[in-house]
C-alpha cells in the first residue's frame, strides 16, 4: 500500500474502514501530498504487521478529522 494514494491532490475524503490490511507490511507515503484530504477513517485498520508507516500523512495539511481507533503501532 506504499504510495497508494500518493499525490491524489483533489481527494478530500476517504473511508477505508473496511479495508483488510492484515498482510500489508508497508504503508509509507500512502497519503503523501494529498493536500485537500480533510477526512480519513482508518478505524478498522489492523496495523499489527505494518513495518513502515514513514511519511504516511506527510503534506496532508488540511487533514482535520482522522479516525484510527484500532491503530496499533510498535515502538
KELOLUM-775120 format. One line per field, with one value per residue (C-alpha): residue in one letter; residue number from 1; x, y, z. Coordinates in nm, 2 decimals, always signed. Layout:
BEGIN
code: c(a_...);
pos: c(NUM_...);
xx: c(X_...);
yy: c(Y_...);
zz: c(Z_...);
***
This chain:
BEGIN
code: c(x_x_x_x_x_x_x_x_x_x_x_x_x_x_x_x_x_x_x_x_x_x_x_x_x_x_x_x_x_x_x_x_x_x_x_x_x_x_x_x_x_x_x_x_x_x_x_x_x_x_x_x_x_x_x_x_x_x_x_x_x_x_x_x_x_x_x_x_x_x_x_x_x_x_x);
pos: c(1_2_3_4_5_6_7_8_9_10_11_12_13_14_15_16_17_18_19_20_21_22_23_24_25_26_27_28_29_30_31_32_33_34_35_36_37_38_39_40_41_42_43_44_45_46_47_48_49_50_51_52_53_54_55_56_57_58_59_60_61_62_63_64_65_66_67_68_69_70_71_72_73_74_75);
xx: c(+0.00_+0.30_+0.23_-0.12_-0.29_+0.03_-0.03_-0.41_-0.42_-0.80_-0.90_-1.10_-1.25_-1.18_-1.34_-1.11_-1.27_-1.34_-1.00_-0.84_-0.47_-0.38_-0.10_+0.03_+0.38_+0.44_+0.22_+0.49_+0.39_+0.04_-0.13_+0.17_+0.08_-0.30_-0.32_-0.70_-0.77_-0.97_-1.14_-1.00_-1.15_-0.90_-1.09_-1.07_-0.71_-0.52_-0.17_-0.01_+0.21_+0.30_+0.67_+0.69_+0.45_+0.70_+0.57_+0.22_+0.04_+0.32_+0.18_-0.18_-0.20_-0.58_-0.65_-0.87_-1.06_-0.86_-1.03_-0.79_-0.93_-0.78_-0.44_-0.16_+0.20_+0.52_+0.78);
yy: c(+0.00_+0.22_+0.53_+0.40_+0.75_+0.94_+1.29_+1.25_+1.62_+1.65_+1.38_+1.54_+1.25_+0.88_+0.60_+0.29_+0.14_-0.18_-0.23_-0.56_-0.49_-0.79_-0.89_-0.55_-0.45_-0.11_+0.19_+0.45_+0.76_+0.62_+0.96_+1.18_+1.50_+1.46_+1.83_+1.86_+1.55_+1.66_+1.34_+1.00_+0.69_+0.41_+0.28_-0.09_-0.10_-0.39_-0.25_-0.53_-0.64_-0.30_-0.24_+0.10_+0.40_+0.67_+0.98_+0.83_+1.16_+1.39_+1.71_+1.64_+1.99_+2.01_+1.68_+1.78_+1.45_+1.13_+0.83_+0.55_+0.40_+0.05_+0.16_-0.03_+0.08_-0.09_+0.12);
zz: c(+0.00_-0.01_-0.23_-0.29_-0.28_-0.35_-0.49_-0.51_-0.46_-0.53_-0.28_+0.01_+0.20_+0.22_+0.42_+0.44_+0.74_+0.57_+0.41_+0.50_+0.56_+0.77_+0.54_+0.45_+0.57_+0.41_+0.43_+0.38_+0.18_+0.15_+0.16_+0.07_-0.10_-0.05_+0.00_+0.01_+0.22_+0.52_+0.65_+0.68_+0.85_+0.93_+1.23_+1.14_+1.02_+1.18_+1.17_+1.36_+1.06_+0.94_+0.94_+0.78_+0.82_+0.75_+0.59_+0.57_+0.62_+0.51_+0.34_+0.44_+0.58_+0.57_+0.74_+1.03_+1.10_+1.14_+1.29_+1.38_+1.69_+1.64_+1.51_+1.68_+1.64_+1.76_+1.93);
***
